[in-house]
């Protein structure tokens, strides 16, 4: 059976990404291969996390039961799940708009091409995360106009590195690009000032809506 390890599943609004503010079914999977300094879902990566072992069929049944068309696969790191490819295909067959939130270290080529209704939101981990050395730069070549690269920035050094990566790989010509602040660590105004100073056309500031609506540590939202 195609079984996946699920840390939590719920319906809420997308707090970030291209469908921010829209309803989505969230499927959060266990385990991650990185340990970012600012990780806000570290609990899902622990060895003792209370997880559900669910088949692709059970997960698609759950998605159908909600009546919600947007699905966000997140983690942890969803692409580490052995049967994630089968789930992606099954969700596409249902007509779902599926967003895969991935940390930038897992090669995308083995999964490509992705179904037409599936989009990638890929992090590029900046120096402040402590994980930049694990980034898979080959992933940039896989991304298309329906995909997104997200830079979570914590300070000026992160902003400078993000701008360098955007320009080196011509990311705004390839996909959507977001700068998102580490919550409570850098003021969004600082990011806007940097964007103006460096004329970062087609780069978007994005705030994590769910952290402003609910307690930032609350799960299931």
C-alpha positions as CSV (number, residue, x, y, z in Angstrom):
1,X,0.0,0.0,0.0
2,X,1.1,3.6,-0.6
3,X,1.3,4.9,2.9
4,X,2.4,8.3,4.0
5,X,3.2,9.7,7.5
6,X,0.9,12.6,8.4
7,X,1.6,14.9,11.3
8,X,-1.7,16.9,10.9
9,X,-4.4,17.6,8.4
10,X,-6.9,20.5,8.5
11,X,-8.7,23.2,6.5
12,X,-7.7,26.8,6.9
13,X,-6.7,29.7,4.7
14,X,-3.4,29.7,2.9
15,X,-1.2,32.0,5.0
16,X,1.3,32.5,2.2
17,X,2.1,31.6,-1.4
18,X,0.2,32.5,-4.5
19,X,-3.2,31.5,-3.1
20,X,-2.7,33.4,0.2
21,X,-6.1,34.1,1.7
22,X,-7.9,31.3,-0.1
23,X,-9.2,28.2,1.7
24,X,-6.9,25.2,1.4
25,X,-6.7,21.6,2.8
26,X,-3.4,21.3,4.6
27,X,-1.6,17.9,4.7
28,X,1.5,18.2,6.9
29,X,3.9,15.4,6.6
30,X,6.4,14.2,9.2
31,X,10.2,14.6,9.1
32,X,12.6,17.0,7.5
33,X,16.2,16.7,6.4
34,X,17.1,20.3,7.5
35,X,17.1,22.1,10.9
36,X,16.6,25.8,10.1
37,X,17.2,28.2,12.9
38,X,13.8,29.8,12.5
39,X,11.7,26.6,11.9
40,X,8.2,27.0,13.2
41,X,7.1,23.4,12.7
42,X,10.0,21.7,14.5
43,X,7.6,19.5,16.4
44,X,6.6,17.8,13.1
45,X,10.2,16.7,12.6
46,X,10.8,15.0,16.0
47,X,11.1,11.3,16.3
48,X,8.2,11.1,18.8
49,X,5.7,13.1,16.8
50,X,2.2,11.6,16.9
51,X,1.6,10.7,13.3
52,X,-1.1,9.0,11.2
53,X,-0.1,6.4,8.7
54,X,-2.5,7.1,5.8
55,X,-2.8,5.6,2.3
56,X,-3.2,7.8,-0.8
57,X,-6.8,6.6,-1.0
58,X,-7.5,7.8,2.6
59,X,-5.9,11.1,2.0
60,X,-7.8,11.8,-1.2
61,X,-11.1,10.7,0.6
62,X,-10.3,13.2,3.3
63,X,-9.7,16.0,0.7
64,X,-12.9,15.2,-1.1
65,X,-14.8,15.3,2.2
66,X,-13.8,18.9,2.8
67,X,-15.2,20.2,-0.5
68,X,-12.1,22.5,-0.7
69,X,-10.3,22.6,-4.1
70,X,-6.9,23.9,-3.0
71,X,-4.5,21.4,-1.3
72,X,-1.2,22.4,0.3
73,X,1.4,19.6,0.9
74,X,3.8,20.8,3.6
75,X,5.9,19.5,6.4
76,X,8.4,18.7,7.5
77,X,9.5,18.1,4.0
78,X,6.8,16.5,1.9
79,X,9.0,15.3,-0.9
80,X,10.8,12.9,1.5
81,X,7.6,10.8,1.7
82,X,8.2,7.7,-0.3
83,X,4.7,7.7,-1.9
84,X,4.3,11.5,-2.4
85,X,4.4,11.1,-6.2
86,X,1.4,8.9,-6.1
87,X,-0.5,11.4,-3.9
88,X,0.4,14.3,-6.3
89,X,-1.0,12.3,-9.2
90,X,-4.1,11.3,-7.3
91,X,-4.9,14.9,-6.3
92,X,-4.4,16.1,-9.9
93,X,-6.9,13.4,-11.0
94,X,-9.4,14.9,-8.6
95,X,-9.0,18.3,-10.1
96,X,-7.3,19.8,-7.1
97,X,-5.0,22.8,-7.2
98,X,-2.0,21.4,-5.4
99,X,0.8,23.4,-3.9
100,X,4.0,21.6,-2.7
101,X,5.9,23.5,-0.1
102,X,9.5,22.2,-0.3
103,X,12.7,23.3,1.4
104,X,15.0,23.6,-1.6
105,X,17.3,20.8,-0.7
106,X,15.4,17.9,-2.3
107,X,16.0,17.5,-6.1
108,X,12.9,18.2,-8.1
109,X,13.9,16.5,-11.4
110,X,12.8,13.0,-10.3
111,X,9.3,14.4,-9.8
112,X,9.2,16.5,-13.0
113,X,7.2,17.3,-15.0
114,X,4.6,18.1,-12.4
115,X,0.9,18.0,-13.3
116,X,-0.6,21.2,-14.7
117,X,-2.6,22.0,-11.6
118,X,0.4,21.4,-9.3
119,X,2.7,24.3,-8.3
120,X,6.0,24.4,-6.3
121,X,6.7,26.9,-3.6
122,X,10.4,26.3,-2.9
123,X,12.4,27.9,-0.2
124,X,16.0,29.1,-0.7
125,X,17.6,28.9,2.7
126,X,19.6,32.0,3.4
127,X,22.7,32.3,5.7
128,X,20.6,33.1,8.8
129,X,18.9,29.7,8.5
130,X,22.2,27.8,8.9
131,X,21.2,25.6,6.0
132,X,22.2,27.3,2.8
133,X,24.9,24.8,2.0
134,X,22.2,22.2,1.4
135,X,20.4,24.0,-1.3
136,X,20.0,22.2,-4.6
137,X,20.8,24.8,-7.2
138,X,19.7,22.5,-10.0
139,X,16.1,23.0,-8.9
140,X,16.0,26.5,-10.3
141,X,16.1,25.0,-13.8
142,X,13.0,22.9,-13.1
143,X,10.8,25.8,-12.0
144,X,8.3,27.5,-14.3
145,X,6.0,30.6,-14.3
146,X,3.5,28.7,-12.1
147,X,6.1,28.1,-9.4
148,X,7.5,30.3,-6.6
149,X,10.8,30.8,-4.8
150,X,10.5,32.1,-1.3
151,X,13.3,33.7,0.7
152,X,12.7,33.8,4.4
153,X,14.9,36.7,5.6
154,X,16.0,37.6,9.1
155,X,18.5,40.4,8.7
156,X,20.4,42.6,6.2
157,X,22.9,39.8,5.4
158,X,20.0,37.6,4.3
159,X,18.5,40.4,2.2
160,X,21.7,41.0,0.4
161,X,22.2,37.3,-0.3
162,X,18.6,36.9,-1.5
163,X,19.0,39.8,-4.0
164,X,22.3,38.2,-5.2
165,X,20.6,34.8,-5.8
166,X,17.6,36.4,-7.5
167,X,19.9,38.2,-10.0
168,X,22.4,35.4,-10.5
169,X,19.7,33.0,-11.5
170,X,17.3,35.5,-13.1
171,X,14.6,34.2,-10.9
172,X,12.0,36.9,-11.6
173,X,12.1,35.9,-15.2
174,X,11.6,32.2,-14.4
175,X,9.1,32.2,-11.6
176,X,7.4,34.2,-8.8
177,X,9.7,35.5,-6.1
178,X,8.7,36.3,-2.5
179,X,10.6,37.9,0.4
180,X,9.1,36.9,3.7
181,X,10.3,38.0,7.1
182,X,11.3,35.7,10.0
183,X,8.4,36.5,12.2
184,X,9.3,38.8,15.0
185,X,13.0,39.1,13.9
186,X,13.0,41.7,11.1
187,X,10.4,44.4,10.5
188,X,8.6,44.2,7.1
189,X,9.4,47.9,6.6
190,X,13.1,47.0,6.5
191,X,12.4,44.6,3.6
192,X,10.4,47.2,1.7
193,X,13.2,49.8,2.1
194,X,15.7,47.3,0.8
195,X,13.5,46.4,-2.2
196,X,13.2,50.1,-3.0
197,X,16.9,50.8,-2.6
198,X,17.9,47.9,-4.9
199,X,15.0,48.3,-7.3
200,X,13.9,44.8,-7.0
201,X,11.2,44.7,-9.6
202,X,8.8,41.7,-9.6
203,X,9.9,40.7,-6.1
204,X,7.0,40.6,-3.7
205,X,6.9,41.1,0.1
206,X,4.7,38.5,1.8
207,X,3.7,38.2,5.4
208,X,2.5,35.0,7.0
209,X,-1.2,35.8,7.4
210,X,-1.9,33.0,9.8
211,X,0.5,34.4,12.3
212,X,-1.4,37.7,12.4
213,X,-4.8,36.1,12.6
214,X,-4.0,33.4,15.2
215,X,-1.4,32.9,17.9
216,X,1.9,32.3,16.0
217,X,2.5,29.1,17.8
218,X,-1.0,27.7,17.2
219,X,-1.3,24.5,15.2
220,X,-4.0,23.4,12.8
221,X,-4.5,26.9,11.3
